[in-house]
């Protein structure tokens, strides 16, 4: 099953502001979510326990960025909500 990866406008703006090399790395990692958005043995994806029945996943990208996203299996979409530097993610959400 292939998923359509959708990014929010703020995420697209964040990616557009990155240097070219970082933009390529982040874009490739997000495209990879279309093939397999679920955690596995690689360790770069994780399901976060937030409560309220909402499943939010975290993706580490190149030890520099963290993307937060949700998966809608019925619509076969991955919705990327936010991308932060790893330092910003730790400050905002604690060490996840």
C-alpha positions as CSV (number, residue, x, y, z in Angstrom):
1,X,0.0,0.0,0.0
2,X,1.3,3.4,-1.0
3,X,0.3,6.5,1.0
4,X,0.0,10.1,-0.2
5,X,2.2,12.4,1.9
6,X,0.6,15.7,2.6
7,X,2.4,18.6,4.4
8,X,0.8,21.6,6.1
9,X,1.7,25.0,4.8
10,X,3.9,25.8,7.8
11,X,5.9,22.6,7.1
12,X,6.3,23.5,3.4
13,X,7.5,27.0,4.4
14,X,10.0,25.4,6.9
15,X,11.3,23.1,4.1
16,X,11.6,25.9,1.6
17,X,13.7,28.0,4.0
18,X,16.3,25.2,4.5
19,X,19.6,25.1,2.7
20,X,19.5,23.0,-0.5
21,X,21.2,20.0,0.9
22,X,19.0,19.9,4.0
23,X,15.9,20.4,1.8
24,X,16.9,17.4,-0.3
25,X,17.4,15.2,2.8
26,X,14.2,16.2,4.4
27,X,12.1,15.9,1.2
28,X,13.5,12.4,0.6
29,X,12.7,11.3,4.2
30,X,9.2,12.6,3.9
31,X,8.7,10.9,0.5
32,X,9.8,7.6,2.2
33,X,6.8,7.9,4.5
34,X,4.7,7.2,1.5
35,X,6.1,3.7,1.2
36,X,6.1,2.9,4.9
37,X,4.9,5.4,7.5
38,X,4.9,2.9,10.4
39,X,7.6,2.2,12.9
40,X,9.8,-0.8,12.4
41,X,13.3,-2.0,13.1
42,X,15.1,1.1,11.8
43,X,14.4,3.2,14.9
44,X,13.9,6.5,13.1
45,X,10.0,6.3,13.4
46,X,8.1,6.0,16.6
47,X,4.4,6.0,17.7
48,X,4.0,8.6,20.5
49,X,1.6,7.9,23.3
50,X,-0.4,11.2,23.6
51,X,-3.7,9.9,24.9
52,X,-7.1,10.9,23.7
53,X,-7.1,8.2,21.0
54,X,-5.0,10.3,18.6
55,X,-2.0,8.6,17.1
56,X,1.0,10.8,16.4
57,X,4.2,9.5,14.9
58,X,7.7,11.0,15.1
59,X,10.3,10.7,12.4
60,X,14.0,11.6,13.0
61,X,15.6,12.9,9.9
62,X,19.4,12.9,9.6
63,X,19.9,13.4,13.4
64,X,19.0,17.1,12.8
65,X,15.2,17.3,12.3
66,X,12.1,15.8,13.8
67,X,8.9,15.5,11.9
68,X,5.5,14.8,13.5
69,X,2.8,13.2,11.5
70,X,-0.4,11.2,11.5
71,X,-1.5,8.3,9.3
72,X,-5.0,7.8,7.9
73,X,-5.1,4.2,6.7
74,X,-8.6,4.6,5.3
75,X,-7.7,7.5,3.1
76,X,-4.1,6.2,2.6
77,X,-2.6,9.5,3.6
78,X,0.2,10.6,5.8
79,X,-0.3,14.1,7.2
80,X,2.9,15.9,8.3
81,X,2.0,18.4,11.0
82,X,5.3,19.9,12.1
83,X,9.0,19.7,11.5
84,X,11.4,21.1,14.1
85,X,15.1,20.8,14.8
86,X,15.8,18.0,17.2
87,X,16.7,20.6,19.9
88,X,13.5,22.5,19.4
89,X,11.5,19.3,19.6
90,X,13.1,18.3,22.8
91,X,12.4,21.7,24.3
92,X,8.8,21.8,23.2
93,X,7.8,18.2,23.9
94,X,10.4,17.0,26.3
95,X,12.7,14.1,25.5
96,X,10.5,11.8,23.5
